[in-house]
Amino acid sequence: YLRLSLWPDPLAVDYYDWPIARSIGAVWPQGLLVLGLVCASVWALLRRHWLGFLGAWFFMILAPTSSVLVMPVEVATERRMYLPLVSLILPAVLAADRAVRALFANLAAGPGFERLARLALVGGTALSLGILSHARNISYQNQVLFWLDAVAKRPRNARARNNLGLALFKVGRYEDALAQFQQALEDNQAIPRPPVESSIHNNIGIVHSRVGNREEAEARYRKAIEIYPYQLHALNNLGCILYEQGKYAEAFERFQAAHAIEPGHPKVRINLGRVFAKTGRLPEADRIFLDLFRSGENPAARLVYGTILVDAGRVDESLGHLRKAIEGDPEQLDARFELAKALAHLGRLDAAVQEGEQALQRFPEYAPLLNLLGACCHAKGDSDRAMEHYREALRVRPGHVRTHANLATLFHSQGKTAEALKEYREALRLKPDWPALQDLVARILAADPDASIRDGAAAVALAEKACASEDPPPGFLDTLAAAYAEAGRFEDAVRAGERAVEAAKAANQTALSAEIRARLEGYRKGMPFRAPVEGSSSRPEGFKLLE
């Protein structure tokens, strides 16, 4: 501190790697110097000397944070000297003034020369410090430069490297971020501190999650929690990974643990609300989000809650929350997309298209939005405009699975079954575990009027995958029966058809039950099902065009 008071360079923002003295013997020379200064200050203060007041000012302001209540994570930090520095600057200025007076008294120079010397001394000092300040301010231009400077000043500082990695991650430099995190782990071994090591593993997990490597991300989050169980961000991030995997019970446990650490954390509360909604505990989700809104406006919470309400069928109620999300953050693309989707679900297709087109002006290359606009135009009967949006969505993002599926549906509605199958199969390649799409393609292969399209064996394989769940929908069982019939397995077709009739009755789908029963009579006579040419194989339940 004293050295930097005389010449403030180099300055470092973080002294995490500052060596901690484990015994008095390791710092006895510095201790004697400090003790001597303290004794001198007390002696001068008792004698009412002005230097005693300055010494007391220095030690009484500095001691509480540097010697009495030291923060373990900040053993040393430069900002502690901001106020104590006054007690050093004042005597330095007075000493310089006295030295100049003595010098010119001995030289017997005129007052003009003395004023010139004073100006030169003040100007030189101001210029030197100004140059240092300008050089220091360069590192404050952005976070990457800020933490690069910190690492340059303290190369073995694990916390500074961790923060540099985060800064690089935020600007999309993922490989560079991972390199810094790995170096931070190595540096942390010199002064092992579990919270920082845990934070580094969590941040590595965030990078892997962003690039789609979910398995490695999950492993890193678990490692972070193992090292330091109170790592709130790792608990929350692991909960999000588990939520995406459909492991809602374990996700809830992680979110609850994070909530116990910091009950007011907005992201954790939002995620708890998501789990409640997903597990059918909607009143509890309502309570969480309404409490959040009472404590202050939160655009992210409005977006999530609006989406939950859409999924719960409370679409009208969702519109207000989604609009407030947009008001709170006009650049929030997801809220604009969800609002357009909600309007589409309500059948307000013109309003959905208008909202989507406005969002598209801000975000012209967002494939889900282009897909949604295509679906709305398709539902309105504007096939040409729908095709334009679908094509543009696939240009922007060739692997967007729902656009391939919706484009296939458009081809199918136009009677272009071969083109439709090509797009459906591409969607299945991209998302092979999509039961609704498996069922749809199986239905075409089993029942299309065109013999060149039908393929009984392939239809059975897909339909069986679609019905692999414990309680498949009646439409899926109906498709399975049609596939068995096309493959010549009429006994299996009858059994599947009978299951489909029972499932339709249980679901109170009377019309569907009657249709399946009629097809069932054909299977008993050895006759496969053929869909009518117009709308030859309607979309089965579970496949939603507007998603």
N, C-alpha and C positions, 0 to 999 in steps of 0.2 A: 504493500500500500504506500509506504513512504517513498519507495523508488519511483512508482508511477506518479506520485504527487509532484516529483521534481521534473520528470519527463514522461508524459503519458503515451508511451509507445514501447512495445506493442500492446494493444488492448485486446482482451479476449472476452467474449460474451459468456463463456461457460468454462468453469474450472472443475468440472466433475472429476477429472483425473488427478486433482491436487493430492499429493501424498499426505496421508493422515499420520500424525505422530502417535505412536503407541506407548511412548514413555517420555518422561521428563528428560532423560538422558539424550534423547534424539534431538531436542530443541533447546538445550541449556544455553548456548551462546545467545540465541535470539531472545530467550526468556530473560537472561540477565539484562540485555539491552532494554527490553520493554519495562522490566521491573525498575531499572535505573531511571527511565523517563517518567514512570509513574511517581516514584519517590521525589524526583526533582519537581514535578508538577505540584505535588502535595506541599512540599517545602515552600515553594514560591507562593502558593495560594494562602498558606498560613501567614506569610509575611506580606500579604496583600499586594504582591507584585503582579503586574498585568500579564506577564508570561504564565503565571500560575492559573489565571482565568482561562487563557487559551489552551493550556494543557488539560485543564479539567473539561473544557468544552470538547476537546478531541476525544479523550478517553470515555467520558460519560455518554457521548453519543455513539461511539463505535463499539464499546464493550458489550451492550445488550445483545447485539446480533452476531458479533464475532467471537465472544468469549463466554457469555452467560447462557443465552438461549440460542445456541447454534443450530441451524437447520441441517439435518444430516445430509440432505441432498444438495446443500450449498455451503460447503465448508469455507469456500472463498468466493467472493463476488465483488466486482469493482464498484457497484453502485452504493455499497456501504460507506464509501468515502465521500459521497457528494456533500453532505453537511459537515462532517469533520474537516473537510479540506479547507474550510474558511479559516480555521485556526492555524493552518500552515501557510496559506497565501498571505494573510495579514502580516506576520512577522517577516516573510520573505520580501514583501513590498517595502516595508519599513527599513529593512536591512539594506536593500538596494538603494533606497533614497539616501540613507546615511552614508553609504559607500560613495555615492556620487558626490555628496556634499564634501566629504573628507578629501576625495581625489582632487576636486577643483580648488579646495582651500589650499592644498599643498602646491598645486600648480600655479596658483595666483592668476587663473584665467578669468576673463570677463564673464558677465552674466549671460551673454549671447551664446558663448561656447557651452556653458552649463545647460542652457535650455535645449541646445542642439543635441547634446549628449543624452539628455533625458528622452527627447523625442526618438533618437536612434535606438535607445534601449527599449522603450515601450513599443516602438514600431517593429523592431526586430523580433521581440517576444511575441507580439500579436501576429506577425506574419508567419513565424514558425509554427505557432499553435493553430493558425488558420489553415496552413498547408496540411498539418496532421489531421485536422477536423475534416477537411475536404476528402482526404484519402480514406478516412474512416467512414464517411457518409456513403462512399461508393458501395460498400458492402451492405448497405440498407436498402438498395434499390429493389431487391426481391429476395425471397426466402432462400433460393439456391445460393446466391452470392453471400447472403448473411451466414449460412452454415458452412459454406466453403471456407470463408474467412476464419470461422471458429475452428475448423479442422486444421487449417494451415497453421494457426497459432498453437494449437494443442493437438498434435497428430495422433496421440494415443487416447483421446477423449471419446469413450464409447457412446456417451449420451449425445455428444455433438454429431457423431457419425450417424447415429440413429435418426436424429432430426434432419440431417442432410439427406438421408435415404428417403424420408417422408416428403421432403421438398421436391426431390427428383421424381418421386412417384406421382405427385400432384401435377407435374407438367408432362407426364406420359413417358418418362425415361425409365422404364421398368427394369431393364437389365442393369443400368447404372445404379438404380436404387438397391437391387438385390446385392450388388457388389459391395455397396456401403454397409448394408445390414450385416453381411457376412464378416466384413472387417470389424464392425462394431462388436460382434460376438467374440471375436478373437481378442480385441482390446479389452473387453470387459473381464476377461480372465485375470488381468493384472490386478484389478480391484473388484472382485466378484460381488455384485449387488443384485439379488434376485429380481427386484422390481424392474430394473433396466433390462436385464436379460429377458425377462418375460415380455416386456414391451417390444423388444427387437423381434422375438419369435412371432408375436402378434402382427407386427408390421410386415414381416415376410409372408405371413398368411394372407394379409390383405392384398399384396401384389399377386400372389398365386391365384387368389380368388378372382381378381380383375382379369387375368389372362385366361381364365377358364379351367385352371388346374385345381379343382375343388378338393380332390383327395389330399394333395399336399397342403392346401390351405387348412383343411380340417385337422391334419396331423400337427401343424404348427400352432393352431389355436389350443389344441389339447396340451401340447408341450408348454405353452405359455402359462396355462392354468396349473399344470403340474408344478412348475417352478415357483409360481406365486399365485395362490388360489384367489387372491383379491384383485386380480387383473380384470377390471370391469369390462374393458373393451374386448378382451379375448372371450369372456363369457358371452357377451352380446353377439359377437361375430360368429362364435361357434353355434349359438342358438339360431342365428340366421341360416347357417349352412344346414343344420338339422331340420329346420322348418322347410327349406326347399326340398329336402329329401323325403318330406312327409312324416318325419319322426317327431310328431307334435308333442308327445309326452316329455321326451328328453329335451326338446327345445324349450318347453315351458320351464323345466327345472333350471336350465341355464339362465333364462331371462329372470326367473325368480331370484337366483343367486346374485345376479347383477343388480336387481332392484333392491335387495337387502343391503348392498354396499352403498348405493346412492339412490334412495327412493324417488328423488325428484328428477332423475335423468330422463329427458324427453324421449330419446331414441329407445331406451329400454321400455318405457311405458307404452310407446307405440307398438313395439314388438309383442308385448304382453297382450295388447288389444288384438293384434293380428291372430295370435294363437287362440285366444278366447273365441273369436269369430269363426275360425277354421274348425274348432272342435264343438261348435254348436252352442257355445255359451255367449250368445249375442248380447243379452242384457249386461253382462259383466264388461264386454267390449264397449258397449254404449257408455257405461259409467266411466271407464278409463278415459275415453276420448272427450267426453263432456267435461270432466275434471281438467283435462289438459287445456281445453278452450277457455275455461273460466280463469285459468292462471295466466292467460295471454295468448295472442294469436300465434298460430303455428301452421304455416302453409304445408309443411310436410305431413303433419298429422291430419290436416283437412283432406289432403290427397288420399292418404291410406284409408281414412274413414269413409270417404266418398266411394272408393273402390269396394270396400267391404259392404256398403249399403247396396251397391249395384249387384254384387254377388248374392246378397240376401233377398233380392227381389224388391228392395225399397228404393227403386230407381228415382222416383220423383223426389224423395228426400235427399238423395245423393247430389242432385244438381246444385243446390245452394252451397254445399260444402266444397264441391269442385270449383265453383265460381269464386268462392272466397280464397281457395288455394291459389288460383290464378291472380286474383287481386293482390295477394300477399307476395307473390313471386311471379311477375309476368313472363319470366324466362323459363318457367317450370314446364317443360314440354310434356311430361307425363300427365300433368293435370289437364292440359288442353286435350290430349289424346283420350283420357278417360271421360272427359265431358262429352266429346263427340261420340264416343262409344255408348255412353249412357243415353244420349238422345236417340241414337240408332236403335237401342233396345226398346225404347218407348215407342218406336215407330215413327218418330219425328225425323224422317230421313232428310228432308230439305234443311232443317236446322242443323242436323249432324254434318251434312256436307258443308254448310256455310261455316260452321265452327272449325271443321277440319281444314277447309281451304285457308282460313285465316291463320291457323297454326302452321300450315304448309309454307306460308310466306316467310315465317321466321325460321322454320326448320325444313327446308325443301328436300332433304335427303334422309328422312326418317321413315324407314321401310314399314314399320307397323302402322303408321298413319296413312301412308300410301295404300297399304293393303285394306285398311278400314274404309277409306274413300272408295276404293274399287268395289268393296262389298256393298256399300250403300248405293252406289250407282247401279250395280247389278240388281239389287233388290228393287230399285226404282224402275228397272227395265231399260236402263241406258247401257247396253252391252258394250258399245264402242268406247264410251268414257271409262267404263270399268276395266276394259282391256288395257287402255292407256295407263291407268294407275297401277295395275298388276305388273305390266311390263316394266314400268319405271321402278317399282319396288324391287323387282328382281335384278334390275341393272345396278341399283344401289347396293343391294344385299342379296347376292345370288342364292344363298342358302336359307332364305327366310321361308320356313316350312309352311306356315299358314298361307302365305301368298301362293305357293305351289298348289296347295290344297284348294284354295278358292278359285284359282285360275282353272284348275281341273274341273271344278263345279260349273264354271262358266262354259267351258267347252262341252261338258256333258249336257247342259241345258240347251245347247245349240245342236245337239245330235252328233257332235264330233267325239265319239266315244274313244277312238284310238288315241287322239290327242289328249283326251282327259286321262286315260289310263297312264300315259307317259308321265304326266304331271303328278298324278296320284302316287305312282311308284317312286318318283323322285322324293315326294314328301315322306313316304314310308322309309326310304333309304336314310333320310335325314333324321326321322323320328320313328324308329321301328317299333316302339312300344306304345303307339297311339291307338288304343282299342277302337275308337269310333272310326278312324280311318281304315284300320284293318277290316272292320265290318263293312264299310262302304265299298272298298275294292273287292272284297269277297262277294258282295251282292252283285256287282257288275259281272264278275267272272262266272257267277253261278246262274244268273237269270237274264243276261242281256239277250235280246232277240237275235242278234248277229252271232251265228255259230263260230265265226272266225275269232270272236272276242272271248267266247266262253272257254274256261279251263277248270274243270271240276276239281282236279287234284290241288291246284293252287288255291282255289276258292276254299276247299276244306282246311288247308293248312292255315290260311289267314283267319277264317271264321273260328277255328278252334283256339287260336291265340286270343282273339277278341273275347271269347267266352271263358277264358281261363280263370276269371275271378269266381269267388264263391257264389255270388248271386248276380249273374249277368242279366242285363235288361231284356225284356221280351223281344224287342226288335233284333237284338244280336242272336238270340236263339232261333228266331225265324229265319235269319240269314244262314245260320248253321244248318238248319233243316234243308234249305234250298240248295246249299252246297253239297250236302250228302246226296240229295236226289240227283243233282247234275253228275255226280261221280258214280251213280248207279247203286248207291248204298241206301236203298229205300227203307229198310228196317230202322237204320240209324236216323234217317230223315223223319220217320214217324215218331220215334222217341223224342227227338229234338223238338219237333212240332208240338207234341203234347206238352212238353215242358214250357214251350213258348206260350201256349194257350193258358196254362195255369198261371204263368208269370204275368200275363196281360190282365187276367181276371183279378189277381192280387193287387195290381196297380190301378184297377178300375179303368182300364183302357178297353172299353167294350167294343168299339169299332175295330181296333186292331185285333182283338180276340176273334171276332167274326171273320176277318180277312184270313188270319192264320188257319182257322178251322176249315175254310174253303180250300186252302192250299193243301191242308193235311189230307183231305179226301183224295186229291190227285196223287199224293205220294202213296197212299194205300193201293191205288190202281196202277202204280208204276209210272206215273206221269210227272216229270220234273216241272218246276215252276218257270214260266216265261213272263218277264215283265212286259207291260204294254210298251209300244214304240214311243209314245209320247210320255216324257218323264219316266223313262224306262226303269230306273231303279232309284227311287226317291231316297234322299239322305236319311239315314237312320238316326234314331235319337242319340244324342251325345255329340253330334257334329254340328257346330254352330258357325254359320257363315260369317257372322259379324264379329267374331273374336279376332 
